[in-house]
Amino acid sequence: MKYFSVVLLALTISGCTTKYAHVEFDGTAKGVKSGVFIVKDHSKNSLYGVNIKDGKFHIESKVLEVPGYYVMDITDDANSREQHNPFEIYLEDGKYSIEAEADKLANYPKITAPSSATQQQLTAFYTMVDQMNGDLNQKLAELNAKVNSKASDALPKDQFNALLNSVSELEGKKYGIVEQAFEKYVTENPQNTIGAHVMLRQDYESDPVFYNKIYQKFSPAVKATEDGKEIGDKLSKLIKLVPGHEAPPIAGKLIDGKPFDPKGMHKKIFLVDFWRAGNQIARINHAEIKTMLKDLGKGGFEVISVSMDTKRDWWTTAVDEDKITWTQVSDLKGDDSPNTQNWSVTRLPRYDLVDGDWHIIERDITFSQVYLEVQQYLKKHR
């Protein structure tokens, strides 16, 4: 009986023991005499870090509470003005070998993690991106360093603006290459497990048709992941906002409580203005919208302002203060409104253009574009 009790106690103790994952890092940073290797979570909280000495660094086995995606970076004290984004890394139980070079710190490091298939895929994808980029990362890092240098403060305004334009141009090229690399990687590796997560980090809203085409190549297992479901849901809504498609309905009622029906307004083009009483930029822009209506209203232009407020008095008071005379709609549900999801409203103010048959012309355009876009549309549809 005693023996049985001892065995039972031992089993109980062993059953209560939690086995945590552990990670170990062993790295080289060729050419970096002094620097830092650091790993953070996506909230920018530091988890692991160590100084780099004479091109080498090492972190003994540490507890990893939650396996998953993190960010890491390698910096060189001798080149503190070099600018690049941190790199994504997938951590789970095992040892990570990291190799980098001082003159290529903007490139994804060579990360070897035999026990992590996910990290192996990340390494393969980002290495492909860098190979397609060529020396673009390095050029971009050098330009950013110039922009952030003390010498740039002494540059004439036109030269400094030219420098900024060069950075913007290279960033545009880099974005295009990332798109190409992503499509190539998913096509060549249809059973990958990182596709949905990587896509969430891309600017998929700018071209939902392109990204939806890639999404359809994902395996059922990837589509069923949390990231896969999220991106699938977002793309399904964004596809409906592509120019030419019928625009979603607008939930809510007019300010007098009557139902809202844009097709009964008989206009050629509508500006859909998503706003909130507490948003000062939206309130300032209302003054310019008055001028637009005065100049273009007779040609068939109308504005539909959709308030994302939750309290009626906030909404109506702002309308009175801004002396708004055009159509006002709201369901007073704020961010919980169906309008948020159906129109993919991620920030305020937001501006979309819709034609008289309630089809999307342009979505999420800058306010500075609105006047010219409406003017050109009306010229073509006299």
Phi, psi and omega in degrees: 000318177299318182298317180298319180295319179296316179297317180298319179297318180297317180294322180296316180296315181294327180290337181270354182283125179265129180263111179272151173285151178231144177234146178227141181239133176227119188220160173230141177229084185304126178091353179264105180285323180214129181190198182220139170248129184216146176236132180231162171274179185284356172264009178070023174276128181287133180250311180224145178196153180201152176283145175266128179233121180052043174079010181226150175207156181205137174236119179298164182309124180237151178292135175246107185291320183226109175299144179160196183275134178224179175236147180224161179207155176233124180240154181243119181300332182283349182223059187293340182270355177295128185245129172203161180281149175298165184252145178278144180217143178255119184254132170210179186306123177148183181255137182243124176256127187234130180233131179217170179227143185303321183271006179223037182290345178279348178270152179297129181295160173279107183250118179251124180217087184306329184271358183238101178295327180295315179294324177299322178290319178300316179300316181297317182293308184290333173293320177299318178301312181296321179296320178286332178289332186066233180263016183297321179301317182293318178298319180294319179297320180294319179294319178297324178296322178293318180299322183267004181277160178294330181298331182293336179295334183268356182288144172299155185303319182293324178289321178294319177296323178296323178295316178296321179295324178295319177298314180299319180296316180292323178296324177296317178297318181297317179300317179297322180291320178299319177301312181298317181295321181296314179298317180296316182295313182295321179296318182280341182228067185297339181264014180298159180248000185256352189305311183295319180295316180296320181297325179297339180268357179266167178274063185292337181293335182287337180210071183298331179296314179299313184287330176293325177299319178290319181303322181294345177274349179296150177289157177305325181296319179290319178297333183275351179289167178301315178295320181296318179293320181296311182291325178296318180294317181294317181294324181298328178278321181294326179301326181287349181257008178291137179311132181104335179280156177294132181288150177295159174290161175255119180283138178131179179234164176293167184295339177268005177092356180281157179292157183252129178220099184295330183290343178273002183269342175054056177243161180276325183209140179241142166260119177264115187251104176272126186210176177213145184303325182277000180267108186292325179297315178299319182293319178296319181294336179300328179295321179287329178297325177302317180295319178301314180296323179295320183279324191242352184301321182292340180276355178115020180260137177219156180244139174238108179267126181250106181283133178256027178280167177245349179239130185298320183292329175297314182297305186293324178296317179296321178298317179294315182296322181276357180054048181281129180247349182274177186299131179239132180226145174195148171252001177057034178251003178057224181292344179275000180293145174303335179299327181300311182283313185296327181256002180052054179275111182250351178202161179233146353288160178226140185231128176234151175247132183229142181276178184295338177267010177066047173243146182296130172261304176215144179239148175051054179264158179288152182298327181294341180275339192302308185303310183296319180297316180293316180300314180293322180296315181295326177296325181278344184233051178286000000 
